[in-house]
Amino acid sequence: MARPRFEPSPCSSPLEVPALAPSWVPLICSPADFPPALFELAISQLIHHPEYNSTLILRSETLDESNSNFPSFLPVFDGAEILNNVHRRILPRRPGRDGPLEQHCTLHGTDSVVHTLVLTPILADGGELPYYHPPVSHLAFRYISTSPPAIRIEVVLLRETPTDPGSRIYRTCLALLDTLHRYGWGALTNYKKRVQHDCLVPRDAYQDLYLVMRDRFNHLVDTWVESTDPRKHVYEDIAIATFLILLWKDTYPALDVPAVPEDEPWRAWGRPTGGFLDFGCGNGLLTHLLLSCGYTGRGIDLRARQSWETYPPHTQSHLSVDAFDPCVLASDAEPSVYTAHGQFIIANHADELTPWTPLLATRAQASGFLSIPCCAWAFDAKFERSARAKGGASLVPSGDDTALAATLNLGADGITSGYAQYRIWLARLTEYCGWEIECEVLRIPSTRNWALVGRRRVGSDEEAQQNIATILHSIEERGVFKARTPEGKAH
């Protein structure tokens, strides 16, 4: 069911329902396409998620919440009472440019039914509001039970400010009212998010560390030598490195170190005992970021990239050109860089290496792996859902896709798209190789942001090893897979 069209209009005199008080200025209103009982549910999103309304806001933190003993400077209105007050702190996305702001979010109502939310910023004497906040001392969202009902925004201006439809404050309130309209309709239709973020790593910890990492490595945007978009690739790999660092912190025991720099707390955090293997590292940026933060590991790819030569010697010495051959997974294979015991394997958009990742993790007795699939590859050909036998996809047992998909956080496409089918197959492969499945939708600037994580072994190791042996034997019999030849002057 589609949301009714949002039809806002400027408030003009005379008003059917007067302003909250003489000093208040009604700015904009629209029809309310949801009943008053859902107004409180709709505004709870505005209170707890201001970042949805502005790209300049990182998140909010609730400092206190009370239904009594309210601050004396909060506004009061005839015929209504204060029912609840949330004291929050708004955190900016760019702390070096904008400052944090504390704010009171006050719910007013009658007979315990909320009909008004008032936002009141807290300013020290002589202080100024950050750019992301409009120049008002109060801003109110009202549900007005007229016929038909309406929602309206009113403000108390801090100074003489234009409020015409072309003004900044009007455009800000227009966006806020549209958001409220959408939240109200979502509450009416029991809207649920398509995917859930922050399943494996807490959002606040991720956001805080990402800001530190972004500030530390932002210079890489200016030194990018690849033909690809530097902002997308640099910030995407910073985000993945941030996720990995926090995932490892929660997975492995902390290090016993005497002291760490205050601005590098991760130096004492847990990490894989065998380091990491960036499997198909491409431009090598993710490897460089992790090495620069003190983690041990290396990146391997089929060919060197231009960017490799721009990294410091330490990073360059940990980047290698090599072509993966499944022979390294044989039970009698010689030890190699692929099979280092206890390492954590990273397959970030690794294309044809993606399906081999859980096999390698099991055979190498890895401590875990992260796979972010992009192009849909099976073992020796493109994955095709209409003919799973291609590429050896049929080697993985099938099952109830609907039941498994419900646990995989696949998003709106469920099990209908080819990419969703590929992710379901990867999940089955992961289980077949003896790993517990964990999924995360990463906060990265990519449409291919679904991640599969293996951290814990399940079932019989003997059975998992036998399953892998069966896959390898069948692929050998097919005779389709050909190990690629390393490219470039390195070989």
C-alpha positions as CSV (number, residue, x, y, z in Angstrom):
1,M,0.0,0.0,0.0
2,A,1.5,3.3,-1.1
3,R,1.8,6.2,1.3
4,P,-0.8,9.0,0.5
5,R,0.7,12.0,-1.3
6,F,2.4,14.5,1.0
7,E,0.6,17.8,0.4
8,P,2.1,20.6,2.6
9,S,1.1,24.2,2.5
10,P,2.3,27.4,4.3
11,C,0.2,28.4,7.3
12,S,-1.8,31.5,6.6
13,S,-4.2,33.6,8.7
14,P,-6.8,33.1,9.8
15,L,-6.0,29.8,11.4
16,E,-8.8,27.4,12.3
17,V,-6.7,26.3,15.3
18,P,-4.6,29.1,16.8
19,A,-0.9,28.9,17.6
20,L,0.3,27.3,20.8
21,A,1.0,30.8,22.3
22,P,1.3,34.4,21.1
23,S,5.1,34.1,20.5
24,W,4.8,31.0,18.3
25,V,4.8,31.2,14.5
26,P,2.9,28.5,12.6
27,L,5.0,27.8,9.5
28,I,3.7,24.7,7.6
29,C,1.0,22.1,7.8
30,S,-0.3,19.1,5.9
31,P,-3.1,16.6,6.2
32,A,-2.5,13.8,8.7
33,D,-3.1,10.4,7.1
34,F,-2.9,8.5,10.4
35,P,-5.0,8.6,13.7
36,P,-3.9,10.6,16.8
37,A,-3.2,7.4,18.7
38,L,-0.1,6.8,16.4
39,F,1.3,10.4,16.8
40,E,3.5,9.4,19.8
41,L,4.9,6.4,18.0
42,A,5.7,8.5,14.9
43,I,7.5,11.3,16.9
44,S,9.6,8.7,18.8
45,Q,11.5,8.3,15.6
46,L,12.2,12.0,15.5
47,I,13.4,12.0,19.1
48,H,15.7,9.0,18.9
49,H,16.9,9.3,15.3
50,P,17.6,12.9,14.3
51,E,20.3,11.6,11.9
52,Y,17.5,10.4,9.5
53,N,16.7,14.1,8.9
54,S,20.2,15.5,8.4
55,T,23.4,14.2,6.9
56,L,25.2,16.6,9.2
57,I,24.0,14.6,12.3
58,L,25.7,11.4,13.4
59,R,23.2,10.3,16.1
60,S,21.7,11.3,19.4
61,E,22.3,10.0,22.9
62,T,19.6,10.0,25.6
63,L,21.0,11.7,28.7
64,D,17.9,11.5,30.8
65,E,14.2,10.8,30.6
66,S,11.5,11.8,33.1
67,N,7.7,12.1,33.4
68,S,8.0,14.5,36.4
69,N,10.2,17.3,37.8
70,F,10.6,19.1,34.5
71,P,13.0,22.1,34.0
72,S,11.3,25.4,34.6
73,F,12.3,26.9,31.3
74,L,10.3,24.4,29.2
75,P,7.2,26.0,27.6
76,V,3.7,25.2,29.0
77,F,0.4,25.6,27.2
78,D,-3.2,26.2,28.3
79,G,-5.3,23.0,28.2
80,A,-2.3,20.7,28.0
81,E,0.2,19.2,30.4
82,I,3.8,17.9,30.0
83,L,3.7,14.1,29.9
84,N,7.3,13.3,29.4
85,N,10.7,14.9,28.7
86,V,13.7,13.4,27.0
87,H,17.0,15.2,27.5
88,R,19.3,14.2,24.6
89,R,22.6,15.2,23.1
90,I,23.0,15.5,19.3
91,L,26.3,14.5,17.9
92,P,27.6,15.9,14.6
93,R,29.0,13.8,11.8
94,R,31.9,16.3,11.4
95,P,33.0,17.2,15.0
96,G,35.7,19.5,13.7
97,R,33.2,21.6,11.9
98,D,30.0,21.4,14.0
99,G,29.7,21.0,17.8
100,P,27.3,18.8,19.8
101,L,24.1,20.2,21.1
102,E,21.9,19.2,24.0
103,Q,18.2,19.5,23.6
104,H,15.0,18.8,25.5
105,C,12.3,16.8,23.7
106,T,9.1,17.5,25.5
107,L,5.8,15.7,25.0
108,H,2.6,17.6,25.7
109,G,-0.9,16.1,25.8
110,T,-4.4,15.9,27.2
111,D,-5.8,13.0,29.1
112,S,-2.5,11.2,28.7
113,V,-2.7,11.4,24.9
114,V,0.3,13.1,23.2
115,H,-0.6,15.8,20.6
116,T,2.6,18.0,20.7
117,L,6.3,17.5,20.6
118,V,8.5,20.5,21.5
119,L,12.2,20.6,20.8
120,T,14.2,23.1,22.9
121,P,17.9,23.5,22.4
122,I,20.1,24.2,25.4
123,L,22.5,27.1,24.8
124,A,25.1,28.5,27.2
125,D,25.2,32.3,27.5
126,G,26.6,33.7,24.4
127,G,26.6,30.3,22.7
128,E,25.5,29.8,19.1
129,L,23.4,27.0,17.5
130,P,25.3,24.7,15.2
131,Y,24.5,24.9,11.5
132,Y,22.4,21.8,11.5
133,H,19.9,23.4,13.9
134,P,17.5,26.1,12.7
135,P,17.6,29.5,14.4
136,V,14.8,28.8,16.9
137,S,14.5,28.6,20.7
138,H,11.6,26.1,20.3
139,L,10.2,24.0,17.5
140,A,6.9,22.1,17.8
141,F,5.3,19.3,15.9
142,R,1.5,19.3,16.5
143,Y,-1.3,16.8,15.7
144,I,-4.4,18.9,15.3
145,S,-7.7,16.9,15.5
146,T,-9.7,19.0,13.0
147,S,-11.8,17.5,10.2
148,P,-9.8,16.3,8.4
149,P,-6.9,16.1,10.9
150,A,-3.6,17.9,10.2
151,I,0.0,18.0,11.4
152,R,1.7,21.3,11.8
153,I,5.1,22.8,12.7
154,E,5.4,26.0,14.8
155,V,8.5,27.8,16.0
156,V,9.7,30.5,18.3
157,L,12.3,32.4,16.4
158,L,15.6,33.4,18.0
159,R,15.9,36.5,15.9
160,E,14.2,38.2,13.0
161,T,14.4,35.5,10.3
162,P,12.7,35.1,6.9
163,T,10.0,32.4,7.0
164,D,8.7,32.6,3.5
165,P,8.6,29.3,1.4
166,G,12.0,30.1,-0.1
167,S,13.7,30.6,3.3
168,R,16.1,28.0,4.8
169,I,14.0,27.6,8.0
170,Y,10.8,26.9,5.9
171,R,12.7,24.3,3.8
172,T,14.0,22.7,6.9
173,C,10.6,22.5,8.4
174,L,9.2,21.1,5.1
175,A,11.7,18.2,5.3
176,L,10.8,17.6,9.0
177,L,7.1,17.6,8.3
178,D,7.6,15.2,5.4
179,T,9.5,12.9,7.7
180,L,6.8,13.0,10.3
181,H,4.2,12.3,7.6
182,R,6.2,9.2,6.5
183,Y,6.7,8.0,10.1
184,G,3.0,8.3,10.8
185,W,2.1,6.3,7.8
186,G,4.7,3.7,8.6
187,A,3.2,3.3,12.1
188,L,-0.2,2.9,10.5
189,T,1.0,0.2,8.1
190,N,3.4,-1.5,10.6
191,Y,6.3,-0.7,8.5
192,K,9.5,-2.7,9.2
193,K,13.0,-1.9,8.0
194,R,14.1,-3.9,5.0
195,V,17.4,-4.8,6.6
196,Q,18.9,-4.6,10.1
197,H,22.2,-2.9,10.6
198,D,24.6,-3.2,13.5
199,C,23.8,-6.9,14.2
200,L,27.4,-7.8,15.0
201,V,29.1,-4.5,15.9
202,P,27.3,-1.8,18.1
203,R,26.4,1.3,16.1
204,D,27.7,3.8,18.5
205,A,31.1,2.2,18.8
206,Y,31.3,1.8,15.0
207,Q,30.4,5.5,14.3
208,D,32.8,6.8,16.9
209,L,35.8,4.7,15.6
210,Y,34.9,5.4,12.0
211,L,35.2,9.2,12.6
212,V,38.7,8.6,14.1
213,M,39.7,6.4,11.2
214,R,38.3,8.8,8.6
215,D,40.2,11.7,10.1
216,R,43.4,9.7,10.3
217,F,43.3,8.4,6.7
218,N,41.4,11.1,4.9
219,H,44.6,12.2,3.2
220,L,44.5,9.0,1.0
221,V,41.7,10.6,-1.0
222,D,44.2,13.2,-2.3
223,T,46.9,10.7,-3.1
224,W,44.7,8.2,-4.9
225,V,46.3,7.0,-8.2
226,E,43.7,4.5,-9.4
227,S,41.1,5.5,-12.0
228,T,38.3,4.7,-9.6
229,D,36.4,7.2,-7.5
230,P,38.7,7.9,-4.5
231,R,36.0,9.0,-2.1
232,K,34.0,5.9,-2.6
233,H,36.9,3.5,-2.4
234,V,38.8,5.2,0.4
235,Y,35.8,5.7,2.6
236,E,34.4,2.2,1.9
237,D,37.7,0.5,2.9
238,I,38.0,2.7,6.0
239,A,34.5,1.6,7.0
240,I,35.3,-2.1,6.4
241,A,38.6,-1.7,8.4
242,T,36.5,-0.1,11.2
243,F,34.1,-3.0,11.2
244,L,36.9,-5.6,11.3
245,I,38.7,-3.9,14.1
246,L,35.6,-3.9,16.3
247,L,34.6,-7.4,15.2
248,W,38.0,-8.7,16.2
249,K,37.8,-6.7,19.5
250,D,34.6,-8.6,20.4
251,T,35.9,-12.0,19.1
252,Y,39.4,-12.3,20.5
253,P,40.9,-11.7,24.0
254,A,42.4,-8.3,24.7
255,L,46.2,-8.0,24.5
256,D,48.3,-7.7,27.7
257,V,50.2,-4.5,26.9
258,P,51.5,-2.0,29.4
259,A,50.2,1.2,27.7
260,V,48.7,2.3,24.5
261,P,48.5,5.8,22.9
262,E,45.3,7.5,23.9
263,D,44.3,8.1,20.3
264,E,45.0,4.4,19.3
265,P,43.0,2.3,21.8
266,W,42.9,-0.6,19.3
267,R,46.5,-1.4,20.1
268,A,45.3,-3.3,23.1
269,W,42.2,-4.8,21.5
270,G,41.8,-8.4,20.5
271,R,43.0,-9.6,17.1
272,P,43.4,-12.9,15.2
273,T,46.5,-14.7,16.5
274,G,47.5,-15.7,13.0
275,G,47.0,-12.2,11.5
276,F,44.8,-11.6,8.5
277,L,44.9,-12.6,4.8
278,D,43.3,-10.1,2.5
279,F,42.2,-12.7,-0.1
280,G,42.1,-10.9,-3.5
281,C,43.2,-7.5,-2.0
282,G,42.9,-5.5,-5.3
283,N,44.3,-2.0,-4.7
284,G,45.6,-3.1,-1.3
285,L,44.0,-0.2,0.6
286,L,42.3,-2.4,3.2
287,T,45.6,-4.2,3.9
288,H,47.4,-0.9,4.2
289,L,44.8,0.5,6.7
290,L,45.0,-2.5,8.9
291,L,48.8,-2.7,8.8
292,S,48.9,1.1,9.6
293,C,46.8,0.4,12.7
294,G,49.3,-2.2,14.0
295,Y,47.6,-5.4,12.8
296,T,49.6,-8.1,11.2
297,G,48.7,-9.7,7.9
298,R,49.2,-9.5,4.2
299,G,47.3,-9.0,1.0
300,I,47.4,-11.2,-2.1
301,D,46.1,-10.5,-5.6
302,L,46.5,-11.8,-9.1
303,R,48.3,-8.6,-10.2
304,A,49.8,-5.5,-8.6
305,R,48.0,-2.2,-8.8
306,Q,49.3,1.3,-9.3
307,S,48.4,2.2,-5.7
308,W,50.8,-0.5,-4.3
309,E,53.8,1.7,-5.1
310,T,52.3,4.7,-3.2
311,Y,52.2,2.9,0.1
312,P,55.1,2.9,2.6
313,P,57.7,0.1,2.4
314,H,56.1,-1.8,5.3
315,T,52.8,-2.1,3.4
316,Q,54.5,-2.9,0.1
317,S,56.4,-5.8,1.8
318,H,53.1,-7.3,2.8
319,L,51.5,-7.2,-0.6
320,S,52.1,-10.2,-2.9
321,V,51.2,-11.2,-6.4
322,D,49.9,-14.8,-6.6
323,A,47.1,-16.9,-8.2
324,F,45.0,-19.0,-6.0
325,D,45.0,-22.7,-6.9
326,P,42.6,-25.1,-5.1
327,C,45.5,-27.6,-4.9
328,V,46.6,-25.7,-1.7
329,L,43.5,-27.1,-0.1
330,A,44.5,-30.7,-0.6
331,S,45.1,-32.6,2.6
332,D,48.7,-33.4,1.6
333,A,49.5,-29.8,0.3
334,E,52.6,-28.0,1.5
335,P,52.0,-25.2,4.0
336,S,51.6,-21.8,2.2
337,V,50.6,-18.2,2.9
338,Y,47.0,-19.3,2.3
339,T,47.0,-21.9,5.0
340,A,48.7,-20.1,7.9
341,H,47.1,-21.4,11.1
342,G,44.8,-19.1,13.0
343,Q,44.7,-16.3,10.4
344,F,41.5,-14.4,9.7
345,I,40.5,-14.4,6.0
346,I,39.0,-11.3,4.3
347,A,37.3,-11.7,1.0
348,N,36.1,-8.1,0.1
349,H,34.4,-8.2,-3.3
350,A,36.7,-11.0,-4.2
351,D,34.6,-12.2,-7.2
352,E,35.7,-15.8,-8.2
353,L,37.5,-16.2,-4.9
354,T,34.3,-15.7,-2.9
355,P,33.0,-19.3,-2.8
356,W,36.5,-20.6,-2.0
357,T,36.7,-18.5,1.2
358,P,34.9,-20.8,3.6
359,L,36.7,-23.8,2.2
360,L,40.0,-22.1,2.7
361,A,39.0,-21.0,6.2
362,T,38.2,-24.6,7.2
363,R,41.2,-26.3,5.6
364,A,43.6,-23.7,7.0
365,Q,42.1,-23.9,10.5
366,A,41.5,-20.1,10.3
367,S,40.2,-18.2,13.2
368,G,37.4,-16.8,11.1
369,F,36.5,-15.0,7.9
370,L,34.6,-12.1,6.4
371,S,33.1,-12.4,3.0
372,I,31.5,-9.5,1.1
373,P,30.2,-11.0,-2.1
374,C,29.9,-8.9,-5.2
375,C,29.8,-10.7,-8.6
376,A,28.1,-14.1,-8.3
377,W,30.7,-16.8,-8.8
378,A,30.4,-20.5,-8.0
379,F,33.6,-22.6,-7.9
380,D,34.5,-22.6,-11.6
381,A,31.8,-20.5,-13.4
382,K,29.3,-17.8,-12.9
383,F,26.6,-18.7,-10.5
384,E,23.2,-19.2,-12.1
385,R,20.1,-19.8,-10.0
386,S,18.2,-21.4,-12.9
387,A,20.9,-24.1,-13.3
388,R,22.7,-24.7,-10.0
389,A,24.7,-27.5,-11.5
390,K,26.8,-24.9,-13.3
391,G,30.0,-24.0,-11.5
392,G,29.6,-26.9,-9.1
393,A,26.9,-25.1,-7.2
394,S,24.9,-28.3,-7.0
395,L,27.7,-29.7,-4.7
396,V,26.1,-27.8,-1.8
397,P,23.0,-29.5,-0.3
398,S,19.8,-27.6,-1.0
399,G,17.0,-26.9,1.4
400,D,14.1,-24.6,2.4
401,D,15.3,-21.3,1.0
402,T,12.5,-19.3,2.6
403,A,13.4,-20.5,6.1
404,L,17.1,-19.9,5.7
405,A,16.5,-16.5,4.0
406,A,14.6,-15.3,7.1
407,T,17.8,-15.6,9.1
408,L,20.1,-13.9,6.6
409,N,19.0,-10.3,6.7
410,L,18.7,-10.3,2.9
411,G,16.5,-7.1,2.5
412,A,13.6,-6.4,0.3
413,D,14.5,-8.9,-2.4
414,G,14.0,-11.8,0.0
415,I,14.7,-14.9,-2.1
416,T,13.5,-13.5,-5.4
417,S,16.6,-12.0,-7.0
418,G,19.6,-13.8,-8.4
419,Y,21.9,-12.1,-5.9
420,A,19.6,-13.2,-3.0
421,Q,19.8,-16.7,-4.3
422,Y,23.6,-16.5,-4.5
423,R,23.8,-15.3,-0.9
424,I,21.5,-18.2,0.2
425,W,23.9,-20.6,-1.6
426,L,26.9,-19.0,0.1
427,A,25.2,-19.4,3.5
428,R,24.6,-23.1,2.8
429,L,28.2,-23.5,1.7
430,T,29.4,-21.9,4.9
431,E,27.3,-24.3,7.0
432,Y,28.5,-27.2,4.8
433,C,32.1,-26.2,5.7
434,G,31.4,-26.3,9.4
435,W,30.9,-22.6,10.2
436,E,28.1,-20.9,12.2
437,I,26.5,-18.2,9.9
438,E,26.4,-14.6,11.0
439,C,25.3,-11.8,8.7
440,E,25.7,-8.0,8.7
441,V,24.6,-5.3,6.4
442,L,27.6,-3.0,6.4
443,R,27.5,0.8,6.5
444,I,29.5,1.2,3.3
445,P,28.8,3.3,0.2
446,S,28.1,0.2,-1.9
447,T,24.9,-1.6,-3.0
448,R,26.9,-4.9,-2.4
449,N,27.1,-4.3,1.4
450,W,25.9,-7.7,2.7
451,A,28.6,-9.5,4.7
452,L,28.8,-13.1,5.7
453,V,30.9,-13.7,8.9
454,G,32.3,-17.0,10.2
455,R,33.8,-16.9,13.7
456,R,32.7,-20.1,15.3
457,R,33.0,-23.7,14.1
458,V,29.9,-25.9,14.5
459,G,29.3,-29.6,14.0
460,S,32.0,-32.2,13.4
461,D,35.3,-31.1,11.9
462,E,35.8,-34.5,10.4
463,E,32.5,-34.2,8.5
464,A,33.3,-30.6,7.3
465,Q,36.7,-31.8,6.1
466,Q,35.0,-34.6,4.2
467,N,32.5,-32.3,2.7
468,I,35.3,-30.1,1.3
469,A,37.1,-33.2,0.0
470,T,33.9,-34.1,-1.9
471,I,33.7,-30.7,-3.4
472,L,37.4,-30.7,-4.5
473,H,37.1,-34.2,-6.0
474,S,34.0,-33.3,-7.9
475,I,35.6,-30.1,-9.3
476,E,38.7,-32.0,-10.3
477,E,36.5,-34.5,-12.1
478,R,34.6,-31.7,-14.0
479,G,38.0,-30.4,-15.2
480,V,36.7,-26.9,-15.8
481,F,38.6,-25.0,-13.2
482,K,41.9,-23.5,-14.4
483,A,44.2,-21.6,-12.0
484,R,44.9,-18.2,-13.5
485,T,48.3,-17.0,-14.3
486,P,49.7,-14.1,-12.1
487,E,49.8,-10.9,-14.2
488,G,52.1,-8.0,-14.5
489,K,55.9,-7.4,-14.2
490,A,56.0,-9.0,-10.8
491,H,55.7,-12.3,-12.6
